[in-house]
Amino acid sequence: MKQETAGMEIKQRRAVRVLSAKEKSQAVLSLWSGRRNAAVLMKELGVSWGMLDSWEQRALTGMLTALDPAWKQAADRSTVLAPRLEKLIAETVKPAAASVPAATT
Protein backbone atom coordinates (compact mmCIF):
# COMPACT_ATOMS: atom_id res chain seq x y z
CA MET A 1 0.00 0.00 0.00
CA LYS A 2 1.65 3.17 -1.17
CA GLN A 3 0.53 6.75 -1.17
CA GLU A 4 2.04 9.47 -3.26
CA THR A 5 2.13 12.98 -1.90
CA ALA A 6 3.75 15.65 -4.06
CA GLY A 7 6.28 13.28 -5.63
CA MET A 8 7.18 11.49 -2.36
CA GLU A 9 6.17 7.93 -1.69
CA ILE A 10 4.97 7.00 1.78
CA LYS A 11 4.58 3.31 2.60
CA GLN A 12 1.84 2.37 5.01
CA ARG A 13 2.27 -0.68 7.18
CA ARG A 14 -0.53 -3.14 7.62
CA ALA A 15 -1.80 -3.39 11.18
CA VAL A 16 -0.49 -6.54 12.83
CA ARG A 17 -2.91 -8.46 15.00
CA VAL A 18 -1.34 -10.48 17.78
CA LEU A 19 -3.20 -13.75 18.29
CA SER A 20 -3.40 -15.46 21.66
CA ALA A 21 -2.36 -19.06 22.23
CA LYS A 22 -6.04 -19.94 22.62
CA GLU A 23 -6.89 -18.47 19.21
CA LYS A 24 -3.98 -20.29 17.58
CA SER A 25 -4.92 -23.62 19.15
CA GLN A 26 -8.57 -23.19 18.13
CA ALA A 27 -7.43 -22.47 14.57
CA VAL A 28 -5.27 -25.61 14.44
CA LEU A 29 -7.99 -27.78 15.97
CA SER A 30 -10.62 -26.48 13.55
CA LEU A 31 -8.24 -27.24 10.68
CA TRP A 32 -7.54 -30.77 11.95
CA SER A 33 -11.22 -31.50 12.60
CA GLY A 34 -12.18 -30.36 9.11
CA ARG A 35 -14.57 -27.64 10.30
CA ARG A 36 -12.57 -25.05 8.36
CA ASN A 37 -10.03 -25.29 5.60
CA ALA A 38 -6.68 -23.51 5.52
CA ALA A 39 -7.77 -20.82 3.05
CA VAL A 40 -10.69 -19.75 5.23
CA LEU A 41 -8.55 -19.66 8.38
CA MET A 42 -5.83 -17.68 6.66
CA LYS A 43 -8.36 -15.09 5.49
CA GLU A 44 -10.19 -14.89 8.84
CA LEU A 45 -7.03 -14.54 10.90
CA GLY A 46 -4.98 -12.57 8.40
CA VAL A 47 -2.04 -14.98 8.50
CA SER A 48 0.03 -16.65 5.80
CA TRP A 49 0.12 -20.35 4.99
CA GLY A 50 3.61 -20.57 6.48
CA MET A 51 2.40 -19.18 9.80
CA LEU A 52 -0.55 -21.58 9.94
CA ASP A 53 1.73 -24.48 9.04
CA SER A 54 4.19 -23.53 11.79
CA TRP A 55 1.32 -23.49 14.33
CA GLU A 56 0.36 -27.00 13.20
CA GLN A 57 3.92 -28.27 13.54
CA ARG A 58 4.30 -26.71 16.99
CA ALA A 59 0.96 -28.16 18.12
CA LEU A 60 1.88 -31.63 16.93
CA THR A 61 5.30 -31.41 18.57
CA GLY A 62 3.70 -30.21 21.81
CA MET A 63 1.21 -33.07 21.86
CA LEU A 64 3.86 -35.68 21.18
CA THR A 65 6.11 -34.24 23.87
CA ALA A 66 3.27 -34.06 26.40
CA LEU A 67 1.99 -37.56 25.70
CA ASP A 68 5.37 -39.29 25.42
CA PRO A 69 8.13 -37.57 27.42
CA ALA A 70 10.70 -39.93 25.90
CA TRP A 71 9.90 -38.56 22.43
CA LYS A 72 12.58 -36.18 21.21
CA GLN A 73 12.40 -33.90 18.22
CA ALA A 74 15.03 -34.56 15.57
CA ALA A 75 18.19 -32.45 15.69
CA ASP A 76 17.37 -30.78 12.37
CA ARG A 77 14.14 -29.45 13.95
CA SER A 78 11.91 -31.23 11.46
CA THR A 79 8.90 -32.99 12.92
CA VAL A 80 9.40 -36.74 13.07
CA LEU A 81 6.42 -38.80 14.05
CA ALA A 82 6.57 -42.03 15.97
CA PRO A 83 6.19 -45.08 13.67
CA ARG A 84 2.89 -46.02 15.32
CA LEU A 85 1.46 -42.53 14.68
CA GLU A 86 2.70 -42.53 11.07
CA LYS A 87 1.00 -45.90 10.53
CA LEU A 88 -2.23 -44.65 12.11
CA ILE A 89 -2.24 -41.54 9.93
CA ALA A 90 -1.51 -43.62 6.82
CA GLU A 91 -4.40 -45.96 7.63
CA THR A 92 -6.74 -43.05 8.20
CA VAL A 93 -5.76 -41.19 5.05
CA LYS A 94 -5.70 -44.21 2.76
CA PRO A 95 -8.08 -46.83 4.20
CA ALA A 96 -8.91 -48.21 0.74
CA ALA A 97 -5.30 -49.07 -0.02
CA ALA A 98 -4.97 -51.00 3.27
CA SER A 99 -8.14 -53.03 2.68
CA VAL A 100 -7.12 -54.32 -0.78
CA PRO A 101 -5.85 -57.90 -0.37
CA ALA A 102 -2.36 -58.56 -1.69
CA ALA A 103 -2.12 -60.77 -4.75
CA THR A 104 -0.57 -64.16 -4.11
CA THR A 105 1.63 -65.87 -6.65
Buried (B, 14 or more C-beta within 10 A) or exposed (E): EEEEEEEEEEEEEEEEEEBEEEEBBBBBEBBEEEEBEEEEBBEEBEBEEEBBEEBBBBBBBEEBEEEEEEBEEEEEEEEBBEEEBEEEEEEEEEEEEEEEEEEEE
